[in-house]
Amino acid sequence: MWELLGQAASNSLTVNNFFGSCIGIFLGSLLGAIPGLNGTMAIALLIPITFTWSPLFSIAMLIGCWKGSVYGGSISAILLNAPGTPEAAATAFDGYPLTQQGKAGKALKMALYASVIGSIISDMLLFGAAPPIAALALMFGPPELAMLILFALIVVAGTGSRSHIKGLLSTAFGVLLASVGLDPVTTQRRFTFDSLDLDAGIGLLAMLIGLLVMSEMLIQMEEGWDQSEGKTLKRSADPADSKVSWPELKRCLGTIFRSSLLGSFCGALPGVGSITAAFMGYDQAKRTSKNPEVFGKGELKGVAAPEAANNAVCGAALIPMVTLGIPGSLSVAVIMGAFMIHGLAPGPMLMVEHPEIIYGMFMLLILSDFFMLIIPLPLMKIGLSVIQVPRAYLFPVILILCGIGAYGTHQNMFDVKVMVFFGVLGYLLKKWGLSPAALLIAFILGPMAEVYLRQGLMMSGGDPSIFFTRPIALLFFLLSMATVVWTAWRRRSKRADQA
Amino acid sequence: MIKNPKDFKLGVGFIAFCIFCLFYLIPNQVGGISEAASLLPILITIFIAALSVSLIFSSIRLEPAGDSEPHPVKTSKPKTLMMVIGIMIAYAWLMDVIGFLLCSFSAMIALFFTFGVKNYKKMTIIIFVTLGVLYVTFEKLLMAPLPVGSFIERFLD
């Protein structure tokens, strides 16, 4: 074992590989920070360049790029309330209020530290516990996954709205919107109004940009800003507001640790992904907090939790790929393609045939976490100067970026129209006290929930008891019901206290 | 006596939406109740209707909480708001016709004027830098073509 580790270390810990990792992280952070470009796109763009390079150098660069893009998404989420990647959407809930309070530097640094800690925990898990976690993930069939997603939906209903009924309404509306397009099982058209553009459903990124960015712009415009004074988002003159102190980090460590474990678990489950992990991480932080009412108003834990969770997905998502040959997410599927291009077939035999590559990759993963502490810093500085620009100059640029970000994913003008539609809808939802965030996450989870629900029903020949008779599925069902009852009871007692 | 008229109206609106979905939209846009593709939309619509009823009941029974309205309606800038929505709608529809560059250029100018920007030099620099960076990123680096516009295409032909 030690001999193997020594060989892997001598192969992987080279200046070339360090360089590859650094370039990957920088490019990933840069592309991740631009709304409309995500980690998967960044990796896909890099793969053709890596054809002729050594496998470890290529893997170091691609994994660095992936990790960088997950963190990069949080830069624009915190500074502009415009998540660069969908998984950074939850970071904006508290990150942007911190920017509005002049504490953008603090929020960015907390996001960075949480990302690195989450990533290290996840990589350690990958290093030490890949086979048992993969075996646990394999115990999840469609009924278990359907109930897990039901649990996640109930949990996210508490996100963003102060009324539980409105949270559930937003969630249900999100699932309904997710059913637009071709039916995932029968490919029958649903709510497409005979438009070919709607066959593939509503574009996620277009919807996300509209709901989170454009609607926020409209809200701020309506509230108005003083042309003489309030033109820029202020930046606090107090140096303490630009850094994270040790007591602040210590206060968030428990949240970061829990979110990292949650993210690792979500990452190990194929198909669940970093978006779900980020929202679940945020919600667990809010639920376990003694002051949940401060969330959404600039709470550091609200930045740390989703960032730790979404970065923890990276390492863990490689577990099913390395051990079983199953890609846990779209980004991993692209990385898996890169493995194959280099003649490495992911799966159980890879550990036997090329252990030096696998252990080398593990080492590079952990090393890239430490590079993550340094490489994105220049981008952070550029970002911080952006918020000094008067809003009258900044808003037109952001609105055009929204349009082009929505267009960029599919190069389809229909997505720009979708973005504008959801921008106005998001504005109205906020006015009505509904939660665009809950709607969004339900929209993401909805198709998965439907597929697993129907696969489960097919397995049982249409008998719904399959969701309540299998132990893991039953556990998640009971957890969901307990969450509903607990949330209702907590809100009722809070109302009684206020009265 | 309704204690929270806003939530009451919202609940009624959602119930009307559910009735529209169940009796018109789902049968016409998805299929009958027996079809597998209708299962989820019907279940969710019924769930929304049930939640709407409970929202109506709670609006009759309970006063709005002090912080239940995160974004109270303010009308300090309704003209700006409507102008921006109008510009964005026109932007989304016109880009197909006049292309990315011309459309984004016009939209940015309109937005700057709506926000009361009077420094034309700064405005011009921002427009050219933004559009230049976007054009180079998409067209040259990512090889992702930006819309040329049907009108411009015809003009070039």
Interface residues (C-beta under 8 A of the other chain):
Chain A: I34 L37 L45 R162 S163 I165 K166 L168 L169 A172 F173 V175 L176 S179 D183 V185 T186 Q188 R189 R190 F191 T192 F193 M214 M217 L218 I219 M221 E222 E223 G224 Q227 R391 A392 Y393 F395 P396 V397 L399 I400 L401 G403 I404 Y407 G408 Q411 M413 V416 K417 M419 V420 G423 V424 K430 K431 W432 G433 E450 L453 R454 R495 Q498
Chain B: K6 D7 L10 F14 C21 L25 Q29 V30 G31 E35 A36 A37 L39 L40 P41 I44 T45 F47 I48 L51 S52 S54 L55 S58 L62 A65 G66 D67 S68 E69 P70 H71 V73 K74 T75 S76 K77 P78 T80 L81 V84 I85 M88 I89 Y91 A92 W93 M95 D96 F100 S104 A107 M108 L111 F112 F115 G116 V117 K122 M123 I126 T130 L131 L134 T137 F138 L142 A144 P145 L146 P147
